[in-house]
Amino acid sequence: MPYIPQEDRDRLESGAPPGTPGELNYAVTRIVDEYLVRKGGIRYARLNEVVGVLECAKLEFYRRLAGPYEDEKRSESGDVYRSLEPEG
């Protein structure tokens, strides 16, 4: 959740990089909120835009970073999906 202590908010607002998942969530939330304010507030189309951008960013992050990492770990440790094994 983006609800971090005020001193942490102040530090991030001063340009410090996020150091925890909560701080990262806060930073992303602030970017989105500022976008909505600059665009004139909350409207369905703007909310839809933001959700689409966040979803695409999430999917690209998974495709480029998390997926390959998981593939590497599967190669190192072995697969867990027996259902993918050929029948026989």
C-alpha distances in whole Angstrom, upper triangle without the diagonal:
4,6,8,12,14,16,13,13,17,17,15,17,20,20,18,17,13,14,11,8,6,9,9,6,7,11,11,9,12,15,14,14,17,19,19,20,23,24,25,22,20,23,23,24,22,19,21,21,17,17,20,19,16,17,20,18,17,20,22,20,20,24,25,23,21,25,27,25,26,29,30,29,31,34,34,33,34,33,31,32,36,36,36,40,43,45,48
4,6,10,11,13,11,9,13,14,12,13,17,16,16,15,11,13,11,9,6,7,8,5,4,8,9,7,9,12,12,12,14,16,17,18,20,22,22,20,19,22,22,23,20,18,20,20,17,17,20,18,15,18,20,18,17,21,22,20,22,25,25,24,23,26,28,27,27,31,32,31,33,36,35,35,37,35,34,35,39,39,39,42,46,48,51
4,7,9,12,10,9,13,14,13,14,17,18,17,16,13,14,12,11,7,9,11,9,7,11,12,10,11,15,15,14,16,19,19,19,22,24,24,21,20,24,24,26,23,20,23,23,20,20,23,22,19,22,24,22,21,25,26,24,25,29,29,27,26,29,32,30,30,34,35,33,36,39,38,37,39,38,37,38,41,42,42,45,48,50,53
4,7,8,6,7,10,11,10,12,15,16,14,14,11,12,10,10,7,7,10,9,7,11,13,12,12,16,17,16,18,20,21,21,24,26,26,23,23,27,27,29,26,23,26,26,22,22,25,24,21,23,26,23,22,26,27,24,26,29,29,27,26,30,32,30,30,34,34,33,36,38,38,37,39,38,37,39,42,43,43,46,49,51,54
4,6,5,6,9,10,11,12,14,16,15,15,13,13,12,14,10,10,13,13,11,13,16,15,14,18,19,18,20,23,23,23,25,28,28,25,26,29,30,32,28,26,29,29,25,26,29,27,24,27,29,27,26,30,30,28,29,33,32,30,30,33,35,33,34,37,37,36,39,41,40,40,42,42,40,42,46,46,47,49,53,55,58
4,5,5,6,9,10,10,12,14,14,15,14,15,15,16,13,11,15,14,11,13,16,15,14,17,19,17,18,21,22,21,23,26,26,24,25,28,30,31,28,26,29,29,25,26,29,28,25,28,30,28,27,31,32,29,31,34,34,32,32,35,37,35,36,40,40,39,41,44,43,43,45,44,43,45,49,49,49,52,56,58,61
4,5,5,6,9,10,11,13,12,14,13,13,14,16,13,11,15,16,13,14,17,17,15,18,21,19,20,23,24,23,25,28,29,27,28,31,33,34,30,29,32,31,27,29,31,29,27,30,31,28,28,32,32,29,32,35,34,32,32,35,37,35,36,39,39,38,41,43,42,42,45,45,44,46,49,50,50,53,56,58,61
4,5,5,6,9,10,11,9,11,9,10,10,12,10,8,11,12,10,11,14,14,13,16,18,18,18,21,23,22,24,27,28,26,26,30,31,32,28,27,29,28,25,26,28,26,23,27,28,25,25,28,29,26,28,31,30,28,28,32,33,31,32,36,35,35,37,40,39,39,41,41,40,42,46,46,46,49,52,55,58
4,5,5,6,9,10,10,11,10,12,12,13,10,8,11,11,8,9,12,12,10,13,15,14,15,18,19,19,20,23,24,22,23,26,28,29,25,24,27,26,22,23,26,24,22,25,26,24,24,27,28,25,27,31,30,28,28,32,33,31,33,36,36,36,38,41,40,40,42,42,41,43,46,47,47,50,53,55,58
4,5,5,6,9,9,12,12,14,15,16,14,11,14,15,11,11,15,15,12,15,18,16,16,19,21,20,21,24,25,24,25,28,30,31,27,26,29,28,25,26,29,26,24,28,29,26,27,30,30,28,30,33,32,30,31,34,36,34,36,39,39,38,41,43,43,43,45,45,44,46,50,50,50,53,56,58,61
4,6,5,7,6,9,9,11,13,15,13,10,12,14,12,11,15,15,13,15,18,18,18,21,23,22,23,26,27,26,27,30,32,32,29,28,30,29,25,27,29,26,24,28,29,25,26,29,29,26,29,32,30,28,29,33,34,32,34,37,36,36,39,41,40,41,43,43,43,44,48,49,48,51,54,57,60
4,5,5,5,6,7,9,11,13,11,8,9,11,9,7,11,12,10,12,15,15,15,17,20,19,20,23,24,23,24,27,29,29,25,24,27,25,22,23,25,22,21,24,25,22,22,26,25,23,25,28,27,25,26,30,31,29,31,34,34,34,37,39,38,39,41,40,40,42,46,46,45,48,52,54,57
4,5,7,9,10,13,15,16,14,11,12,13,10,8,12,12,9,11,14,13,12,16,18,17,17,21,22,21,23,26,28,28,24,23,26,24,21,23,25,23,21,25,25,22,24,27,27,25,27,30,29,27,28,32,33,32,34,37,37,37,39,42,41,42,44,43,43,45,48,49,48,51,54,57,60
4,6,9,11,14,16,18,17,13,14,16,13,11,15,16,13,14,17,17,15,18,21,20,20,23,25,24,26,29,31,31,27,27,29,27,24,27,28,25,24,28,28,25,26,30,29,26,29,32,30,29,30,34,34,33,35,38,38,38,41,43,42,43,45,45,45,47,50,51,50,53,56,59,62
4,6,9,12,15,17,16,12,13,15,13,10,13,15,12,13,16,17,15,18,21,20,20,23,25,25,26,29,31,30,26,26,28,26,23,25,26,23,22,25,25,22,23,27,25,23,26,29,27,25,27,30,31,30,32,35,35,35,38,39,39,40,42,42,42,44,48,48,47,50,53,56,59
4,7,9,12,14,14,10,11,14,12,10,14,15,14,14,18,19,18,20,23,23,23,26,28,27,28,31,32,32,28,27,29,27,24,26,27,24,22,25,26,22,23,26,25,22,25,28,26,24,25,29,29,28,30,33,32,32,36,37,36,37,40,40,40,42,46,46,45,48,51,54,57
4,6,9,11,12,8,8,12,11,9,12,14,13,14,17,18,18,19,22,23,23,25,28,27,27,30,31,30,27,26,28,26,22,24,25,22,20,23,23,19,20,23,22,19,22,24,22,20,22,25,26,24,26,29,29,29,32,34,33,34,36,36,37,38,42,43,42,44,48,50,53
4,6,8,8,5,5,9,8,7,10,12,12,13,16,17,17,19,22,22,23,25,27,26,26,29,29,29,26,24,26,25,21,22,23,20,18,21,21,18,18,21,21,18,20,23,21,19,20,23,24,23,25,28,27,27,30,32,31,32,34,34,34,36,39,40,39,42,45,48,51
4,7,8,6,7,10,11,11,13,15,16,17,19,20,21,23,25,26,27,29,31,29,29,32,32,32,29,27,29,27,24,24,26,23,20,23,24,20,19,23,22,19,21,24,22,19,20,23,24,22,24,27,26,25,29,31,29,30,32,33,33,35,38,39,39,41,45,47,50
4,5,5,6,9,10,11,12,14,15,17,19,20,21,23,25,26,27,29,31,29,28,31,31,31,28,26,27,27,23,23,25,22,19,21,23,19,18,21,21,18,19,23,22,19,18,22,23,21,22,26,25,24,27,29,28,28,31,31,30,32,36,37,37,39,43,45,48
4,5,5,6,9,10,11,12,14,15,17,18,20,21,23,24,26,27,29,27,26,28,28,28,25,23,24,24,20,19,21,20,16,18,20,17,15,18,19,16,17,20,20,17,16,20,22,19,20,24,24,23,25,28,27,27,29,29,28,30,33,34,34,37,40,42,45
4,5,5,6,9,10,10,12,14,15,16,18,20,21,22,24,26,27,24,24,26,27,27,24,22,24,23,20,19,22,20,17,19,21,18,17,20,21,18,19,23,23,20,20,23,25,23,24,27,28,27,29,32,31,31,33,32,31,33,36,37,37,40,43,45,48
4,5,5,6,9,10,10,12,14,15,16,18,20,21,22,24,26,24,24,26,27,27,24,22,24,23,19,20,22,20,17,19,21,18,17,21,21,18,20,24,23,21,20,24,26,24,25,29,29,28,30,33,32,32,34,34,33,35,39,39,39,42,45,47,50
4,5,5,6,8,10,11,12,14,15,17,19,20,21,23,25,23,23,25,25,25,22,20,22,21,17,17,19,17,14,16,18,14,14,17,17,15,17,20,19,17,17,21,22,21,22,26,26,25,28,30,30,30,32,32,31,33,36,37,36,39,42,45,48
4,5,5,6,9,10,11,12,14,15,17,18,20,21,23,20,20,22,22,23,20,17,19,18,15,15,17,15,12,14,17,14,13,17,18,15,17,20,20,19,18,21,24,22,23,26,27,27,29,31,31,31,33,32,31,32,36,36,36,39,42,44,47
4,6,5,6,9,10,10,12,14,15,16,18,20,21,19,19,22,22,23,20,18,20,19,15,16,19,17,14,17,19,16,16,20,21,18,20,24,23,22,22,25,27,26,27,30,31,30,32,35,35,35,37,36,35,36,40,40,40,43,46,48,51
4,5,5,6,9,10,11,13,14,15,17,19,20,19,19,22,23,23,19,18,20,18,15,16,18,15,13,17,18,15,15,19,19,17,20,22,22,20,21,24,26,25,26,29,30,30,32,35,35,35,37,36,36,37,40,40,40,43,46,49,52
4,5,5,6,9,10,11,13,14,16,17,19,17,17,19,20,19,16,15,16,15,11,12,14,12,9,13,14,12,12,16,16,14,17,20,19,19,19,22,24,23,25,28,29,29,31,33,33,34,35,34,34,34,38,38,37,41,44,46,49
4,5,5,6,9,10,11,12,14,15,17,15,14,17,18,18,15,13,15,14,11,12,15,13,11,14,16,14,14,18,19,17,20,22,23,22,22,25,27,26,27,30,32,31,33,36,36,36,38,36,35,36,40,39,39,42,45,48,51
4,5,5,6,8,10,10,12,14,15,14,14,17,19,19,15,14,17,16,12,14,17,15,13,17,18,16,17,21,21,20,22,25,25,24,25,28,30,29,30,33,34,34,36,39,39,39,41,39,39,39,43,43,42,46,49,51,54
4,5,5,6,9,10,11,12,15,14,14,17,18,17,14,13,16,14,10,13,15,12,11,15,16,14,15,19,19,18,21,23,23,22,23,26,28,28,29,32,33,33,35,37,38,39,40,39,38,39,43,42,41,45,48,50,53
4,5,5,6,9,10,11,13,11,11,13,14,14,10,10,12,10,7,10,12,10,9,13,14,13,14,18,18,18,20,22,23,23,23,26,28,28,29,32,33,33,35,38,38,39,40,38,38,38,42,41,40,44,46,49,52
4,5,5,6,9,10,11,9,9,13,14,15,11,10,14,13,10,12,15,13,13,16,18,17,18,21,22,21,24,26,26,26,27,29,32,31,32,35,37,37,38,41,42,42,43,41,41,41,44,44,43,47,49,52,55
4,5,5,6,9,10,9,11,14,16,16,12,13,16,14,11,15,17,15,15,18,19,18,20,23,23,22,25,27,27,27,28,31,33,33,34,37,38,38,40,42,43,44,45,43,43,43,47,46,46,49,52,54,58
4,5,5,6,9,9,10,12,14,13,9,10,13,11,9,12,14,12,13,16,17,16,18,21,21,21,24,26,26,26,27,29,32,32,33,35,37,38,39,41,42,43,44,42,42,42,46,45,44,47,50,52,56
4,5,5,6,5,6,9,11,11,7,8,11,10,9,12,14,13,14,17,18,18,19,22,23,23,26,27,28,28,29,31,33,34,35,37,39,39,41,43,44,45,45,43,43,43,46,45,45,48,51,53,56
4,5,5,5,8,11,14,14,10,12,15,14,12,16,18,16,17,20,22,21,23,26,26,26,29,31,31,31,32,34,37,37,38,40,42,42,44,46,47,47,48,47,46,46,50,49,48,52,54,56,60
4,5,7,10,12,15,14,11,13,16,14,13,17,18,16,18,21,21,21,23,26,26,26,29,31,30,31,32,35,37,37,38,41,42,43,44,47,48,48,49,47,47,47,51,50,49,52,55,57,61
4,6,8,9,12,11,8,11,13,11,11,15,16,15,17,20,20,20,23,25,25,26,29,30,30,31,32,34,36,37,38,40,42,43,44,46,48,48,49,47,47,46,50,48,48,51,53,56,59
4,7,8,12,12,9,12,14,14,14,17,18,18,19,22,23,23,25,28,28,29,31,33,33,34,35,37,39,40,41,43,45,45,47,49,50,51,51,49,49,48,52,51,50,54,56,58,62
4,6,10,11,8,9,13,13,12,15,17,17,18,20,22,22,24,26,27,28,30,32,32,33,33,35,38,38,39,42,43,44,45,48,49,49,49,47,47,46,50,48,48,52,54,56,60
4,7,8,7,7,10,11,11,13,15,16,16,18,20,21,22,24,26,26,28,30,31,32,32,34,37,37,37,40,42,42,43,46,47,47,47,45,44,44,47,46,45,49,51,53,57
4,6,5,6,9,10,11,12,14,15,17,18,20,21,23,24,26,27,29,30,32,33,33,34,37,38,38,40,42,43,43,46,48,48,48,45,44,43,47,45,45,49,51,52,56
4,5,5,6,9,10,11,12,14,15,16,18,20,21,22,24,26,27,28,30,31,31,32,35,36,36,38,40,41,41,44,46,45,45,43,42,41,44,42,42,46,47,49,53
4,5,5,6,9,10,10,12,14,15,16,18,20,21,22,24,26,27,28,30,30,31,34,35,35,37,39,40,40,43,45,45,45,42,41,40,44,42,41,45,47,49,52
4,5,5,6,9,10,11,12,14,15,16,18,20,21,22,24,25,27,28,28,30,32,33,34,36,38,39,39,42,43,44,44,41,41,40,43,42,41,45,47,49,53
4,5,5,6,9,10,11,12,14,15,16,18,20,21,22,24,26,27,26,28,31,31,32,34,36,36,37,40,41,41,41,39,38,37,41,39,39,43,45,47,50
4,5,5,6,9,10,10,12,14,15,16,18,20,21,22,24,25,25,26,29,30,30,32,35,35,36,38,40,40,40,37,37,35,39,37,37,40,42,44,48
4,6,5,6,9,10,11,12,14,15,16,18,20,21,22,24,24,25,28,29,30,31,34,34,35,38,39,40,40,37,37,36,39,38,37,41,43,45,48
4,5,5,6,8,10,10,12,14,15,16,18,20,21,22,22,24,26,27,28,30,32,33,33,36,37,38,38,36,35,35,38,37,36,40,42,44,48
4,6,5,6,9,10,10,12,14,15,16,18,20,21,20,22,25,25,26,28,30,30,31,34,35,35,35,33,32,32,35,34,33,37,39,41,45
4,5,5,6,8,10,10,12,14,15,16,18,20,20,20,23,25,25,26,29,30,30,33,34,35,35,32,32,31,34,33,32,36,38,40,43
4,5,5,6,8,10,10,12,14,15,16,18,18,20,22,23,24,26,28,29,30,32,34,34,34,32,32,32,35,34,33,36,39,41,45
4,6,5,6,9,10,10,12,14,15,16,16,18,20,21,22,24,26,26,27,30,31,32,32,30,30,29,33,32,31,35,37,40,43
4,5,5,6,9,10,11,12,14,15,15,16,19,20,20,22,24,25,25,28,30,30,30,28,27,27,30,29,28,32,34,36,40
4,5,5,6,8,10,10,12,14,14,15,17,19,19,21,23,24,25,27,29,30,30,28,28,27,31,29,28,32,34,36,40
4,6,5,6,9,10,10,12,12,14,16,17,18,20,22,23,24,26,28,29,29,27,28,27,31,30,29,32,35,37,41
4,6,5,6,9,10,10,10,12,15,15,16,18,20,20,21,24,25,26,26,24,24,24,28,27,26,30,32,35,38
4,5,5,6,9,10,10,10,13,14,15,16,19,20,20,22,24,25,25,23,23,22,26,25,24,27,29,32,35
4,5,5,6,8,9,10,12,14,15,16,18,19,20,22,24,25,25,23,24,24,28,27,25,28,31,33,37
4,6,5,6,7,9,10,11,13,15,16,17,19,21,22,23,24,22,23,23,27,27,25,28,31,34,37
4,6,5,5,6,8,9,10,12,14,15,16,18,19,20,20,19,19,20,23,23,22,25,27,30,33
4,6,6,5,7,10,10,11,13,15,16,17,19,21,20,19,20,20,23,23,21,24,26,29,32
4,6,7,7,9,11,11,13,15,16,17,19,21,21,20,22,22,26,25,23,26,28,32,34
4,6,6,6,9,10,11,13,14,16,17,18,19,19,20,21,25,25,23,26,28,32,34
4,6,5,6,9,10,11,12,14,15,16,17,16,17,18,22,22,21,23,26,29,32
4,5,5,6,9,10,10,12,14,15,15,14,15,16,19,19,17,20,23,26,29
4,5,5,6,9,10,11,12,14,15,14,16,17,20,21,19,21,23,27,29
4,5,5,6,9,10,11,12,14,14,15,17,20,21,20,21,25,28,30
4,5,5,6,9,10,10,11,10,12,13,17,18,16,18,21,25,27
4,5,5,6,9,10,10,9,12,13,16,17,15,16,19,23,25
4,5,5,6,9,10,11,13,15,18,20,17,18,21,25,27
4,5,5,6,8,9,11,14,16,19,17,18,21,24,26
4,5,5,5,5,8,10,13,15,13,14,17,20,23
4,6,6,7,11,13,15,17,15,15,18,21,23
4,6,9,12,15,16,19,17,17,20,23,25
4,7,9,12,14,17,16,16,19,22,23
4,7,9,11,14,12,12,15,18,19
4,6,8,10,9,10,13,16,18
4,6,9,9,10,14,16,18
4,5,6,8,11,13,16
4,5,5,9,10,12
4,6,8,9,12
4,6,9,12
4,6,9
4,6
4
